[in-house]
């Protein structure tokens, strides 16, 4: 049975401005992610990011997650948690968007297995210290929450020796993207890397967060993590994506459009 937790923060008036903006945006976006969520719930084959890179090629998960209590920070439609549950983990999802969680619950009822999903802010969760063996975010908190808030929170939630894996847009992609909406990455820099943190794209209301590698290293180490791997993801030559407004396959085969960080909390 899922362990009981206190109710997560849900009132919009209680949320930081960027969290409230992202809730509003993702409640609008949610309908666009139903079918992608269904495809991922319908398969046991784990694949990552906008290119669907097979887990067998990149090994981002621990070899054995059986019996692990895992928190998915920004779970969206919760297919990552479903994959973990089918591998013997005990996942718990938390997400900022009621509409995304509605999709997650419908897909859970359609495909199984069942696990708890909560409405809340990944920067300030309701769970006790040291509740989890692992924490994971494929985009989710890794892109839409402030790293200077969610990384300390992830550290608080993990037991000593607990693992963290998060996947997000690469820093290189971020500085190569034009400001205009639906304009894919270029071969020239569009903004400075120094000072990168909060990003609101032209024509959008959602708030993303991007920081350079040096900042990630300092932040993770300051919060008790030892970095095990940084995986700069290259899609297969035959990969496809619906996100060609972000990067073309030609671009992503030459430069990483996504990166995954794997770290472990010091014991």
C-alpha positions in Angstrom: 0.0 0.0 0.0 1.3 3.5 -0.7 2.5 5.3 2.4 0.4 8.3 3.5 1.7 11.7 2.9 0.4 15.2 3.8 -1.5 17.0 1.0 0.8 18.7 -1.5 0.5 22.5 -2.0 -2.3 23.0 -4.5 -3.7 26.5 -4.2 -2.5 28.7 -7.0 -2.3 31.7 -4.7 0.2 29.8 -2.5 2.6 29.2 -5.4 5.7 31.2 -6.5 5.0 33.2 -9.7 7.0 30.9 -12.0 5.3 27.8 -10.6 1.8 29.3 -11.1 2.8 30.4 -14.6 3.9 26.8 -15.4 0.8 25.3 -13.9 -1.4 27.5 -16.2 0.8 26.7 -19.2 0.9 22.9 -18.6 -2.8 22.7 -18.0 -3.1 24.2 -21.6 -0.4 21.9 -23.1 -1.7 18.7 -21.5 -4.0 17.7 -24.3 -1.0 17.6 -26.7 0.7 15.0 -24.5 -2.1 12.5 -24.1 -1.2 10.3 -27.1 2.5 10.4 -26.4 1.8 9.4 -22.8 -0.4 6.6 -24.0 2.3 5.2 -26.3 4.8 5.2 -23.5 2.4 3.6 -21.0 1.6 0.9 -23.6 5.2 -0.3 -23.9 7.7 -1.8 -21.4 10.6 -0.5 -23.5 12.3 2.5 -21.8 13.3 5.3 -24.1 14.4 8.8 -23.4 13.9 12.3 -24.5 12.5 13.9 -27.6 14.4 11.3 -29.8 13.2 8.2 -28.0 16.8 7.0 -27.3 16.6 3.4 -26.0 17.7 2.8 -22.4 19.7 -0.2 -23.7 22.0 2.3 -25.5 22.6 4.8 -22.7 22.0 3.0 -19.4 20.6 6.0 -17.5 18.8 3.9 -14.9 20.4 1.8 -12.1 20.9 -1.8 -13.2 18.3 -3.1 -10.6 15.6 -0.9 -9.1 13.6 -3.7 -7.5 12.4 -2.5 -4.1 13.5 1.1 -4.6 11.2 3.8 -3.4 11.6 6.4 -6.2 10.2 9.9 -6.5 9.5 11.3 -10.0 9.8 15.1 -9.8 7.5 16.6 -12.4 6.0 13.3 -13.5 3.6 14.7 -16.1 1.7 11.7 -17.5 3.8 9.4 -15.3 5.0 6.9 -17.9 8.6 7.0 -16.4 7.1 5.9 -13.0 5.1 3.2 -14.8 8.3 1.9 -16.4 10.0 1.9 -12.9 7.0 0.1 -11.3 7.1 -2.6 -13.9 10.8 -3.2 -13.0 9.9 -3.7 -9.3 10.3 -0.1 -8.0 7.8 1.6 -5.8 7.4 5.0 -7.5 5.6 8.1 -6.3 4.9 10.9 -8.8 4.4 14.6 -8.1 3.4 17.2 -10.7 2.4 20.8 -10.9 -0.4 20.4 -13.4 -3.8 19.0 -12.5 -4.5 18.3 -16.2 -1.4 16.3 -16.6 -2.2 14.3 -13.5 -5.7 13.6 -14.8 -4.1 12.1 -17.9 -1.7 10.1 -15.7 -4.6 8.6 -13.7 -6.6 7.7 -16.8 -3.6 5.9 -18.4 -2.9 4.2 -15.1 -6.4 2.9 -15.0 -6.1 1.8 -18.7 -2.7 0.1 -18.5 -1.5 -0.3 -14.9 0.3 -0.6 -12.6 -1.1 1.6 -9.9 1.1 4.0 -7.8 0.5 7.3 -6.0 0.6 10.6 -7.9 0.3 14.0 -6.1 -0.4 17.5 -7.2 2.4 19.8 -5.9 5.5 21.8 -6.5 8.7 19.8 -6.9 10.7 22.6 -5.3 8.8 22.1 -2.0 7.3 18.6 -1.6 5.3 17.2 1.3 7.4 14.1 1.8 9.5 13.4 4.9 13.3 13.6 4.9 15.1 10.5 3.5 11.9 8.9 2.1 13.4 7.7 -1.2 16.1 5.5 -2.6 16.0 7.3 -6.0 14.8 10.5 -7.6 14.2 11.0 -11.3 13.1 13.7 -13.7 12.9 13.4 -17.5 12.3 17.1 -18.2 9.7 17.8 -15.5 11.4 19.5 -12.6 14.7 19.3 -14.4 13.5 21.9 -16.9 10.4 23.6 -15.3 11.6 24.1 -11.7 14.3 26.3 -10.4 17.4 24.1 -9.9 18.5 26.1 -6.9 15.2 25.0 -5.2 14.6 21.5 -6.6 18.1 20.1 -6.3 18.3 20.8 -2.5 14.8 19.3 -2.2 15.8 16.2 -4.1 18.8 15.9 -1.7 16.5 16.2 1.3 14.2 13.5 0.0 16.9 11.0 -0.7 18.5 8.5 1.7 22.3 8.5 2.0 23.6 6.7 -1.0 20.4 7.4 -2.9 20.6 8.0 -6.7 19.5 11.0 -8.8 18.9 10.9 -12.6 17.6 13.9 -14.5 17.4 14.7 -18.2 16.9 18.1 -19.8 17.8 20.3 -22.7 21.6 20.6 -23.1 23.2 23.9 -22.3 24.5 24.0 -25.8 21.0 23.8 -27.3 19.8 26.6 -25.1 22.4 29.1 -26.3 21.8 28.0 -29.9 18.1 28.5 -29.9 16.7 31.7 -31.4 14.3 33.7 -29.3 11.4 33.3 -31.7 8.9 30.5 -31.0 9.2 27.5 -33.3 12.7 28.4 -34.5 15.1 25.5 -34.3 18.6 25.5 -33.0 21.2 27.3 -35.2 24.9 26.8 -35.7 25.7 30.1 -34.0 25.3 31.3 -30.4 22.1 33.3 -29.7 22.7 34.3 -26.1 25.4 34.2 -23.5 26.2 31.2 -21.4 27.4 33.2 -18.5 24.4 34.2 -16.4 22.0 31.5 -17.8 19.3 30.6 -15.4 15.6 31.6 -16.1 14.3 31.6 -19.6 10.9 32.8 -21.0 10.7 32.4 -24.8 9.1 35.0 -27.0 5.4 34.3 -27.4 5.2 31.9 -24.4 4.3 32.3 -20.7 6.0 29.2 -19.3 9.2 29.6 -17.4 12.2 27.3 -18.1 15.4 27.0 -16.2 18.8 26.3 -17.8 22.3 26.6 -16.1 25.8 25.8 -17.5 27.7 22.6 -16.6 29.9 24.4 -14.1 26.9 25.7 -12.3 25.3 22.2 -12.2 28.5 20.7 -10.8 28.8 23.3 -8.1 25.1 23.0 -7.2 25.0 19.2 -7.1 28.2 19.0 -5.0 27.0 21.8 -2.6 23.9 19.7 -1.9 25.7 16.5 -1.0 25.9 14.7 -4.4 28.8 13.0 -6.1 28.4 13.2 -9.9 28.8 9.8 -11.5 28.0 10.5 -15.2 27.1 13.3 -17.6 25.6 11.7 -20.7 25.3 14.0 -23.7 22.7 12.3 -25.8 23.1 11.7 -29.5 20.0 10.3 -31.3 20.3 7.3 -33.6 20.7 8.1 -37.3 17.1 7.0 -38.0 15.5 8.8 -35.1 12.5 11.0 -35.5 10.8 13.6 -33.3 7.8 15.8 -33.3 10.0 18.5 -31.8 11.8 19.6 -35.0 10.9 23.2 -33.9 13.7 22.7 -31.3 16.3 20.7 -33.2 16.7 18.9 -36.5 18.1 15.4 -36.6 21.1 16.8 -38.5 21.8 19.3 -35.7 21.3 16.8 -32.9 23.6 14.2 -34.5 26.4 16.8 -34.4 25.7 18.5 -31.0 23.8 17.3 -28.0 20.2 18.6 -27.8 19.7 16.8 -24.5 21.9 15.8 -21.5 21.4 13.5 -18.6 23.0 13.8 -15.2 23.5 10.8 -12.8 24.6 11.5 -9.3 24.5 9.8 -5.9 23.9 11.4 -2.5 26.9 11.0 -0.2 26.5 8.6 2.6 
